[in-house]
Amino acid sequence: MINYDYTPHGVCSRAIHVSLTDDGSTIDHVSFEGGCNGNLKAISKLVAGQPVARIVDILKGNTCGPRPTSCADQLTHALTEAAEKARA
């Protein structure tokens, strides 16, 4: 299991905690600190068990209101960094 903590930028959430399978290809668990609690819990449930690459493709570039990013977009950064850690 690969565990990775990410500090998001430009959003309300303060931290994203990611757990990936040992090979870094599949999301085991995601949780957020701060942000829109209900929406972020829903995102966490939806991405569990999904391939990292698929979720990154779907959520990358998602925005929140006038912001150029969102918690979902920041999750893609966290997932990419966690997967890179697994390959290292």
N, C-alpha and C positions, 0 to 999 in steps of 0.2 A: 504494500500500500504506500502510495506517495501522498504525503500531506504537505500542503503549501498554504501559507498565509499571504494575502495580497492586500496592500493598502491602495484603495481606489482613489482616483483623482477627478475632481469636478462634479462629484455626485454627493448625495446625502449619506449614503452608507459609509461607515468608517473602516470596515474590514470585510474581506471575503475569504472564507476558509474553504479550501478545495481538497478533496480526497480522490485520487485516481487509482486505478488498478496498477499493479507493479510495472507493467509495460508502458504506462502512461497514455494508453489509447482510449480508455473508457472512464467515464465519470462515475464514481461510487457515491459521493455525497458532496453537497455544496451548502454552505450557510452564510448568511450575511449578518453583520452587526450594523444597526441603524438602518435608515432608509424606510421605504414603504413596506411595513412588516408583512401585510397580507400578500401583496404582489410578489415580494421576494421569496416568501415561503412557497408560493405557487411555482415560481420559476425553479426553485430548488427541487421540488417534487418532479417537475416535468423533465429536467435534465438528467436526473439520476438514472443510471444504466445506459445512457446514450453515449455514442462515440464522441470524443472531444472534437474531432474535425467537423462533424455534422453540426454540432451546437455552435461552434465558432463561425461556420458558414452562415448559419441562420441569424445569429444575433449581432455579428460584427457590424458596427456603424449605426446601430439603433440609437436614437436620440431621445431626450426627455425635455419636452417643452422647448425653450430657446437654447438649451445647453447643447454643445456639440457631441455629447456623450450621454450615457445612461448607465444605470447599474448593470443592465444586461450587456451593454457594450464593454463595460469594465470587467465583467465576468469573462469575456472572451480573452482579455489580456491576462487575467489570472490563469485561465485554462492553458493558454499558450505557454506561459512561463512555467507552469507546473509540468506540462508535457516535455518541455525542453530539459527540465531538471531530471525527469525520468530517463531521458536519453543520454544524459551526461555520465 
